[in-house]
Amino acid sequence: VEFRLDDDNVLWQDTRLVVPNDASLREALLTEAHSSPFFVHLGSTKMYHDLKQHFWWSGMKGDVAMFVSKCLICQQVKIENQRASGLLQPLDIPVWKWDEISMDFVT
């Protein structure tokens, strides 16, 4: 891993900005990347791949996974936490055309 300082004394790892070992700064960065209107609660893999294009810190992948696992909204909408919709029920075959009309709704 190659690091360099630019003219403003900012530390870079190749083309990625090195984030200091500051928990509140990293938490703010993760919150912005995960909960802002532009990112809409990405999963940990997608969020990590997006962040690693611009930022670097030791243990970033684990921090991202831990952050997403603690997100209440993400846990509520995960597919395994959703109730099953139930089985489809067959309709009786009508005797006359247009005797019965049905409609499916996708929600």
N, C-alpha and C positions, 0 to 999 in steps of 0.2 A: 504494500500500500504506500503510495507516494503522496506526501503532503508538501504544501508550499504556502508561503505567506505572500500576499499581494502588496502593492504599494501602500494600502491603507491598513496594513497589519491584520488583514482578515485571513484566517486559515482555511485552505481549500484542500480537499482530497480529490485530485484530478480536476473535474469540473463541478464537483459538489461542495457546497458550503458545509463546513464542519460545525455542528451544533455543540456548544459547550456542555459540560457535565453539570447542568443546572436543571433540577427536576421541574421547577415551575415553568421554565422556558420550554422545555420539551413537552410538558403537559399542554401548554398554550398552543404550541405548534400542532400537536396531535388533535386537539379539540377543533382547531380551525380546519385542519385537513379532513376531519371526519364529519363534523356537524354543520359546516357552513352550507348555505343554499347551493353552492356550486358543486358540492361533493356528495350530497345526499346519502350519508351513512354507508360508505363503501365497506365491503368485507375486508378482513385483515390482509389477504393476499393482494388484492387490487390496491388497497391503500398503501401497502408497503412498496409495491412496484412504482406507484406514482410518486411517493415521497423520495425514494432512493434515486430518482432522476435528478433531484435538486439538493438533497441534504444527505449528510452522513454523520452517524455517531455509533460508537461501539455498543452493540446490543440492540440496535434499532428494530430489527425484525421481531424480537421478543417483546419489546416495549409496545410495538404496534399491535401485536396479537393480544397482549394483556389489556390494552386500552379498549379494543373492540369487544373483548369478552366481557368487559364491565359495563358496556353501553346497554342501558335498559331497553331503549327502543329497538336495538338490533336483536336482543334476546326475545322480545315480544313478537317480532315479525318473522323470526326464523321458522322455516317450514315445519320442523319437528315439534314446535310449540303450538301449532295450529290444530284445531279440531278437524277431524275428517268431515267432509261434506255429507257423507251418507251415500247410499246406493241409489241409482236411478230406479224409478218405479215405472213399469210398463203401462201404457195407456190402452184402454179397451178400443177395439176396432169399431168405428161407428158404422151404423147400418146405412145411413144416407150421407152424401157429400155435404160438407159444411155443417154437419150436425154438431160437431165439436171442434173448437179451435183452441190450440195451445201455443204458448210462447216460452222460449228459454231466455233466461237472463244470465249474463255473465257478470259476476261481481268480483 
